[in-house]
Amino acid sequence: MTPTVQDSPFLLACRRQKVPYTPVWYMRQAGRSLPEYRALRTDKKMLDALSNADLITEITLQPVRRYEVDAAILFSDIIVPLRAIGIGIDIKPGVGPVIDQPIRTAADVARLRPLRAEDVPYVTAAVQSLVGELGGKPLIGFAGGPFTLASYLVEGGPSKNFELTKTIMYGAPELWADLMSRLAEITIGFLQAQVAAGASAVQLFDSWAGSLSLDDYRASVLPYSRRIFAALAGTGVPRIHFGVNTGELLGAMGEVGADVVGVDWRVPLDEAVSRVEPGKALQGNLDPVILMAPWEIIERRALQVLDRGRTAEGHIFNLGHGVLPETNPDVLVRLTELVHTASARSA
């Protein structure tokens, strides 16, 4: 019998089932560290690449070909659904997303309408194309979490302390609730469109949720993330949740309905097991900077991650955040082979 996507080690691990080896993929595996990506982007702006189905498809496939990872993740950005509903956004090199008119009043929030699949035809077309190209490998859908989206919209761009965002969260709770509810619905629409087009799993990146205390996260973010995961429960696809510097939030992040909790490099996986409720797989968590070290250091640290990952009910090997632009792609080729070989011996 020919293996199907559902038999892939990645999806088996997400579902906490027996795997032939530990599956591996890398956050930000597509893009900036790959010379073939840089060559493709020579005369193209980021926003042009994000809205072209052919480019999305090719860029998503590049790391799968090179690294032989166990899953592809859609080449996208958290701003894509916001731009699709008419919010003026640009991605400035060296800065990140910049908002033309920040969202700070009730009238501003009212501009945020639900997203429909027809708003992102380039995304659905790319997903459909990728499903055919990937064969037996799964495609992970992608979206930004509600707090992270809110922070960019309110601050007008990247922020270190999220002063304006937290001012609304603390001082204008009704406005905050309206903003977060609308962002949750936009995210639901974006992820549902990807799943309907053929994505086999989804990951919600609430990258900056780690700037919050556990109490604030539970009160002001968790209900909206839970709404997103609940809306996707009926699809049957595994749901992954990840944030940076979220060690104190790991338990709560698992409570939103995620099947897999992503762990950054700050918390060892065996410790994360004790923080996350039973019934969850874990994903992670090699420090991306380790990839700049000599190979013997990388190998030792990767094997430690694998060893600690065995304490989880299911483990997907990944980095503790995204691949850094300076990373040598050949190192990731070698790391993927190491993870597959070492984990197969102990399976």
N, C-alpha and C positions, 0 to 999 in steps of 0.2 A: 504494500500500500504506500502510495506517495505521501510523504510528510506534508502537512498543511501548516499555514501560519499559526493555527491554534496549538500545534505541537512544538512550536519554537521554544528553545530554552528560556528566552526572555519572558514570554507569556506564562510558561509553566512556573517560573520563579515568582512572577507577580501574583500568581494564584497559590503560591506556597506548596507546589507539587514537586515531585522528584525531578531533578534535572541531570543530564549527562555530564554537565560541567557548569560552572558559574557563568551566566551570561554577562556580557559587558557592552556598554556604549558610553559615550562621553558627552556631557553637556558642552554645548558650543563646539561639537566635533565638526560641524559644517562651518566653513567660513575662514576667518581671518588668519589662521595658522597655516593654511594650505596654499602652496604656490599656484595650484591650478585655479583656486578661487580668486586669488589676487589678479591673475592673468585675465580671468573672465570679467572682473570688475574694473578693469583699467579705465574704460571710458563710460562707465555706468554709475549713476548715483545709487545710493542704498535704497531709496524709496522706489526707484525704477525696478531694481532687482526684486523687491518685496511684492511688487504688483504685476509681475510677469510670470505666468504659469510655467513657461519653458525654463526660465532661469531658476525659479524655485525648485523645479524638478531636478535640474542638473546639479545645483549646489547641494541639495539634500543627498544626492547619490554619491557625490565625490568622496566623502569620508567612508562610505560603506564599501566602495571599491578599494580604497587604499588600506583601510584598517581591518577590514573583514569583521566589523563589529556585528553584534547580534540584533541590532535594531537601528532603524533610521529615525531621526527626529526632523519634523518638518522645518525647513528653513523659513523662519518668520521672525516677527518681533512683537513685543507686547503692545506696540502702538498701532498695529495693523487694524484691529477692529475699531479703534477710536477714529482713525483717519477715514475708515470706510463709512462711518456715520456722519462725516462732515466736520470733525474737529480739525482745526488747522494745526498740523504738526510737521516738524522737520527733524531730521537726524543730522546733527552737526558733528563733523569729524572731530574727535578728541573731546567732545562735550557729551553727546547723547541726545535723547529726545528733548526738543524745545517746543513749548506750546505757544501759539500765536496769542491767544486770549485765555489766560488761566481761568479755571473754574473756581469761583469763590463766593458766589451769591446764589440765592434761590433761582433767580432768572438764568444764571449761568448753568446751573444743574439741570434746569428744564430743557436745555439744548441736547441733553444726552438721551437719545431715543434707542429703542431695542434694535439689535442687529438681525438682519435676515440673511439667509444663505445667498440670495441674489446680490447682496452688498459686496460679497467677496468671491466673485466667479473665478478669479485667478487662483484663489486658494483651493476651492473645490476641484477645479480642473487639475491642479497640480497633485492633489491627493489621489484623484482617480488615476492619473498617469503613473504616479509612484507605486500604487498598489500593483499595477501590472508589471512595472520594471523590477520591483523588489522580489517577486516570486514568493518564496517561503519565509521572507524576513518581514517582521512587523514594522509598521510605521506609527510613530508616536505623534499624536496631535499636541498642540502647544497653545498656551494662553498665559497672560499675566494675571496674578491674583488681585483682588479688589483693593487691598491697601496700597500695593505698589502702583497700580493704575491711578488711584486717588492722589498719591504723593506727587506723581509727575503732573497731573492735571492742576492741582492746587498750587504747587510750588512754581510751576511754569517750566520746570526742567529738573535735572538732578539736584539733590540736596544732601547735606551731611546730617543735619539735625531735624529736618522736617518740621520746622517751627510753624509755618502757616497751616500745614496739614493738621498737626496736633492741636493748634488753636481752635480749628473748627471742630475737631473730634471732641475736645474737652468742653468748649464753650458754646457750641451750637449743635447739640445732639440731634435735633430734628433735621437740620440741614445735612448733617453727617449721615443720618439714616437714609435720607432720600438719595444722596450721592452714592452711597455704598449699594443700595438696592438697585439703582439703575446700572451701576457697573457690574453687579452680579448678573443681571439679565443680559447685558451685552456679552459678557464672558460665556454665559450659557449658550447663547445663540452662536457664538464663534466656535465653541467646542462641538456643539451638536452638528454644525455644518461639516466639520472635519470628520466626525464619526460617521455621519450619513454618507459621506463620500468614500469611506473605506478605512479610516484610521483604526488601528487595532488596540490602541491605548491612548491615554491623554495624560499630560503633566501640567499641573498648575504651578507656575513659578510665582510665589509671593515673596519676591527677592528681598524686600526691605521690611518685612514683618518683624525681623529680629531687632528692630529699633524700639519695639514696644515691650512693656512689662507683661507678664503673664496675665495679670488682672485686666489690663487694658486690651490685650489681645482677645481674651474671652468675651469681654463686654462689647467691644467695638468692631471686631473683625471676624471672629469665629462664626457668628450666625450667618454671615453673607457667604463665606467659603462653604459652610455646610449646605447652604441653598444650592450652590453650584454643583457640588458633588451629588446631592440628592437628585438634582435634575438629570444627571447622567447615569444614575443607578440602573435605570431600565434598559440602557444600551448594552449592558453586559461586558463592556470593555473595562480593563483595569484602570484605576485612577491613581495617579501618583501626585504627591504634594511635596514641594520643596521650598525652603527659604534659606537665606544666608544668616549665620549667627543666630540660629534659632534653637540652640541647645536647651534653653529653659522652656521653650514652647513645644518641644517634640511631642509630648503627650497630648497636648491640646490639638496639635496639627493632625494627629492621628484620629482624633475624635470627630473631625469634620466629615468623615466618611471615606477617607482615602484607603485604598487597598495596599498602597506602598508609601512609606514615609522616607523621603530623601534626607540624608544626614550630611551636614557639611563636615569639614576636616577637623573641627574643634572637639568633637565628641567621639570617642572610640565606639565602634559598632556594638561591642558587647555591653557597654554602658548604655547606649541608646536602646538596646533591647529592654532594659529595666525601666526606661522612661516612657516607652510606647506600649499601649495596651496590647494584650495578646490578639492574634488574628491578623497581624500586619506583616508584610515583608518589608525589608529595609533596602535602601539603595545608597551606595557610596563606597568609600569616602576618602580617597587618596588626595592629599593636598596637591593642588595643581602645580605649585612651585617646586615640589619634589622632582618634577619632570625635568628640571634644569640641572639636577645633581648627576654625579657619575652613575652609571648603570647599576653597580653593585648596591648603591643606596636605594635606588628606585626599586630594584628587585626585592630587597629586604623589606622595605615598607609596604610594597604591594602584597607580599606574602603575609605580612601582619594583618592587613585589611582582610584578606581572604580567610585567615584563621579566625579572626574576630567575627567575620560575617557568618561563620558556621553556627554561631550561637543564635542566629535569627531563624525564624520559621521559613523564610525565603530570603535570598540575597541576590541583588543585581550589582555587579561591580561598576563603579563609576568614580568620577572625581568628586571632591568635596565642593566644587563649583565648576565654572567653565574652563575649557582649554584656553590658556593664555596665548596671545598673539605670537610671542617669541618661541613657543614650543616647537621643537624639532619633530616633524611628522613621523620620522623614522623611529623615534622613541615610542610613539603610540602604537605603531605597527608591532614593535617588539613587546610592548606591554600587553597588548591584546593576546598575542601568542602565549605569553607567560601565564596569564590568567586562565586561558583555556586549558593549557597543558597541566599546570599545577593543580587546578581544581578537578580535572578529569581523573587524575591519579588518586585523589582522595574521595571521589564520589562513591 
